[in-house]
Amino acid sequence: MKLEDIKSETEPEERRSVLSTYLSRVHAFSGNARLFLLSLLFFGVAMGISQLLFNFYVLSLGYNEATLGNLVTARSLTSLIAALPMGYLTDRIGGKNAFLIGYLSYGVSMALMLLFPSVPVFISMNVLQGVAQALSGVATGPFLMENSGAKERTYLFSLSSGLRMTATSIGEWLGGYLPGWAASLIAVSAVSSQAYGWSLWVMAFLSLASAVPVILMKAKMRSLSQRSAFAPVSFIRKNPGLLGKLILPSLVISIGAGMIMPFMNVFFRNVHNQSDAAIGVIFAWGSLAMGVGLVVAPALAERFGKIQVVTATQALSIPFLALLGFAPWFEVSVVAYYIRLTLMNMSGPIYSTFTMERVDPESRGMIASLSSMASNFGWAFSPTISGLLQVRSGFQWPFTITIITYMIAIGMYYAWFLAKGKGEQPVEMPAE
């Protein structure tokens, strides 16, 4: 990819409306990209159900928040450790097979946790989910780069994330009602482990269904002779400073996010005394808000610049994060939750595009692995610490730590990419 091609993305197109430009970008999506988006619909709904109900399922079995923290840590630590080998594996098997293995692993792991509900099984299956998360997560960036052109790339990254969030919102909304429906069918309490278990079977089947569009994809994989195992190492040796600047902010943000995000359902239940159905609706609207933000993000990046939008949206999210955690009124917390989600997460795919565009094709799998490791580092350790803090003193300290880490990350963006008019220009673009 040439530097002038990247610059053109940030320049508004004359005589074209924002909507027509957006539609033309979407129309340019490849067949593989469209099938990937379809798979995200199924998988997003599955994840929405799991995100809302799995914590409640574990708690209904008699375990506490510290156990939840350990499970999140097991999954995220595994994803952290597995990221590098999964990057190499993805380069060998291709994105199609990586997604197929990842989606199937999620469905099978949930089924086994429902059939054999015990801490050892929970931990081992969360380890399996960590491997699946690393494999599919590492494969996403290179796959989207490979199946998109320069003009529609940012739109594909953002729309894929937005679609996943929208599907997740549907899953969270559905998940809020599934226990009640299940309870009426099997004559148990809606907050019983049986009701939650029956509901989570829906998640397992949807995760398996998400593999169907992947099977229909056309594999696009280079032969081994076309790949250099030393290319990623060479890139890292030549660009250690650039690599650190691209990855460290994600690592710092992950430390803060891991303190609160896995526990938001518990937060609304324990702090604001909300029911499962109410929390499901909250999560659904929150994910929908994120989806809208992610869809809008490419147009903002095209006009103002990728890193500018990343820095601005994450900085604006901090006051709302504080309101979410410390406002005594439920309504204020919910509104702050929506705004914080939208602002903080709409920058994710933009930053992924920003990162992938600065890496040569042979090195993208490795760099995606390192980025995944950075994003999972905090999630591997923070939930355990947060769970212990919650048991002792509630959510005050987890929210405080999150705010501090976000402020540090924003300072990194500014110092490394925006200070003294740097913008995106100091980063040398590799040719494709």
Steps between C-alpha positions, in 0.01 A plus 500: 500500500633841402511799731286707266229231509484525877493879492210496259284327758515803727407744224131562436373399160358793305148495365406193706285490811607311808221246446583433134867462586414259777275291276761488225759374750263230627410400144870437433522231771621163371301176523720373782450825691122471466502139624718606791246766592222239487693271733539791739121532521464149642810515716415845634157384620666199664754719677229739618314216670820370656619842620172563678421160646818300557605699808152457645512128421825459694368706794176295504713189559627649826831651391600865564649792307855386571425180308368707210822699501704181490303372200549823307868490589531138381345589165691824450835366624469210258416740220803707595736200498348348187504818292848456353470132401149568368644776282739252340220244470269752331768572240504127421132405509344827384227719648217272386625199697592719796145636527353152453705352783431800724121501460470124542719509811276758666188291437657175619652659811168648610326166446756320717469761779123449502528121501770486769465812722803507729794733559757270329280476191430874505870579517600250228225618264589863559854403405360351178304820439821694554669301224198552272496871583869532416464310174196683363610836642847483347354389166252789472735789417703321229182345357327837465813655351527214250135522399468878461639786299652820633186712461249270668739355762418731790131455426532120505691502829247732662189342352612153606545623856173694485310202366644277771395751765152530354466122496633490854230746603238266359654214694507700822138608456401141424710372790311719743179308425629150432523395869139603558383310193705196598368514856140493379572192288677292765319642807800641686605843625618745234820558701577130543798324345262288291338807340838659427633169368214449256545856380871452437428201275364755253840669506676170430284422195533853358877484535503177299265658240745788448740252341267442201578829313869438569480163325370680189802735485761461229835427657768757410826365634849546371723197461769444755760583242353848472527566871809601687515380858761768564303793360322580828826478693667728246219755529521501880880541492475791256206673672519436878398855587201500268389162628511619860304816422230303320458231763563657842182714507288189441679323782436783746134526398454125544617526862223748574232331291563166669421658837138583421370376164465127588291601801255755365206261538601440862543878546145578391358215708694567823532880492171599335288192587389428145335178380644269233245623245580864574874436473442320171320805363779728628765285335300475178461876463864546597620262230264662249645841589847359446392360166373840387823663614709246314304557181549878526870474589641451146346822374654687793838338438482587132439864584719560806761222490511160666719570802329834562163326530646225720649750744198732510236230554695322772573827681133603489399163648681557831250741664218260419700210642524694827124567498430133432703385795425765760161657423247386764208519257421200281375710206820705491714185513311344211530808277869529586542129423354549151710805418819348640449180302438687177795738531755250632425217263442683173875560487593130511471406130645834395808435708523145364499640148755763602726221631457254212572768238841553655609139469611310190271209400748230605514640853131565564432167665781553747409863571135402540618239751697758696204739492275221625746425779499864603120517496470183707779577747281704731205265462726214606579654840266790572178295547654297782616817676165667435307200634698511824451876531125459443469237771677732747378849408277501192567679170666822617861394447444312170345811344774726637774281354322489164475879479871540576611247239283657230653840570849353468415340163362826363820672603692241297290563189556873530873482569580246230262589217349846551749724681675766293272437206617143445159356415531183298785620280810390701407137452673365191257306286627173357433432136271215397 
